[in-house]
Amino acid sequence: MKTCSQNESQSIEPAQLAALLAFVPVFEAPAFCPGQVIPMDEDGFPAEEFKSVVSGFMDTCYKNGFVVKFNWEDWGPEAERYTADPDLLKSADLATLRRLITWHIRQNRFSRDHLATQIAQGHILAILRRLSVT
């Protein structure tokens, strides 16, 4: 179950970080597939069929302060820069990483399969790896 987003200024405790980093070995597994978009209703609107671990990842992000309140829609061009250039993550701070996670989770509401694609392409794993050294 999702909880409300936190303010960006709220700190992250080691246990919160550990909860998120627990997904690293899951997303690293060579056979892991996050899910797919499938047509579900008679009108042909797509629905997402996530693996339960991806839903668990989203819930963990909410519950542990990695989904933050900020104007994520206006921040889209910046998020897209980080997505297109993985080298930018090497210097990303905790605030930026939290914004990226928020942006990807929120973006998924408007672009079905966004989060699954980012997981499959390794971008979410790269964010998690950067979090492990911040």
C-alpha positions in Angstrom: 0.0 0.0 0.0 1.3 3.4 -0.9 1.8 6.2 1.6 2.0 9.9 0.9 5.1 11.4 -0.7 7.6 13.0 1.6 9.0 16.4 1.5 12.4 16.6 -0.3 14.0 18.0 2.9 13.2 14.9 5.0 16.3 12.8 5.6 16.8 9.1 4.7 17.7 6.7 7.5 20.0 3.8 6.9 17.1 1.3 7.3 15.1 3.2 4.6 18.1 3.0 2.2 18.6 -0.7 3.0 15.0 -1.4 2.2 15.4 0.0 -1.3 18.9 -1.5 -1.9 17.4 -5.0 -1.2 16.1 -4.8 -4.8 19.6 -4.7 -6.3 20.2 -8.4 -6.5 16.6 -9.0 -7.8 17.1 -6.4 -10.7 20.6 -7.8 -11.4 19.4 -11.3 -11.9 19.9 -12.2 -15.6 16.5 -13.8 -15.9 14.5 -11.0 -14.2 11.7 -9.5 -16.3 9.8 -6.6 -14.8 6.5 -7.2 -16.6 4.7 -6.1 -19.7 1.9 -4.0 -21.1 -1.1 -6.0 -22.2 -4.5 -5.0 -23.6 -7.0 -5.7 -20.8 -10.3 -4.1 -21.5 -12.7 -4.1 -24.4 -11.8 -0.6 -25.4 -8.2 -1.7 -26.0 -6.7 0.5 -23.2 -3.4 -1.0 -22.1 -2.9 -2.2 -18.5 0.3 -3.0 -16.9 1.0 -6.5 -15.6 4.0 -6.0 -13.3 5.7 -8.8 -11.5 4.9 -8.5 -7.8 8.5 -7.5 -7.1 8.1 -4.4 -9.2 4.9 -3.4 -7.3 6.8 -4.1 -4.1 9.6 -1.8 -5.3 7.1 1.0 -5.9 5.6 0.5 -2.5 9.0 0.4 -0.9 9.9 3.7 -2.6 6.8 5.3 -1.2 7.1 3.9 2.3 10.8 4.8 2.6 10.8 8.4 1.5 12.1 7.9 -2.1 9.0 9.4 -3.7 9.1 13.1 -2.8 6.9 16.1 -3.3 8.2 18.4 -6.0 7.1 19.7 -9.4 8.1 16.4 -11.1 6.4 17.3 -14.4 8.5 20.4 -14.9 11.6 18.5 -14.0 11.0 16.0 -16.9 13.7 17.4 -19.2 16.3 17.1 -16.4 15.2 13.5 -15.7 15.4 12.7 -19.4 19.0 14.0 -19.4 19.9 11.5 -16.6 18.1 8.7 -18.4 19.9 9.4 -21.7 23.3 9.9 -20.2 24.2 7.2 -17.6 27.4 9.0 -16.8 25.5 11.8 -15.2 24.4 9.4 -12.4 28.0 9.2 -11.3 27.8 12.6 -9.6 24.1 12.6 -8.7 23.4 13.5 -5.1 20.7 11.9 -2.9 18.2 14.7 -3.7 18.6 14.1 -7.4 18.3 10.3 -7.1 15.1 10.7 -5.1 13.7 13.1 -7.8 14.6 10.5 -10.5 12.9 7.7 -8.6 9.8 10.0 -8.1 9.8 11.0 -11.8 10.0 7.5 -13.1 7.2 6.3 -10.8 5.0 9.2 -11.6 5.8 9.1 -15.3 4.6 5.5 -15.3 1.0 6.8 -14.7 1.0 8.5 -18.1 3.3 6.3 -20.1 2.4 2.6 -19.4 5.5 0.4 -19.2 7.8 3.4 -18.5 9.0 1.9 -15.2 9.2 -1.6 -16.5 11.3 -0.3 -19.4 13.6 1.6 -17.1 14.1 -1.5 -15.0 14.7 -3.7 -18.0 17.2 -1.3 -19.5 19.1 -1.0 -16.2 18.5 2.6 -15.4 16.7 1.9 -12.1 19.5 -0.5 -11.2 22.0 2.2 -12.0 20.1 4.6 -9.7 20.1 2.0 -6.9 23.9 1.4 -7.3 24.5 5.1 -7.1 22.4 5.3 -3.9 24.6 2.6 -2.4 27.6 4.9 -2.5 26.0 8.3 -1.6 
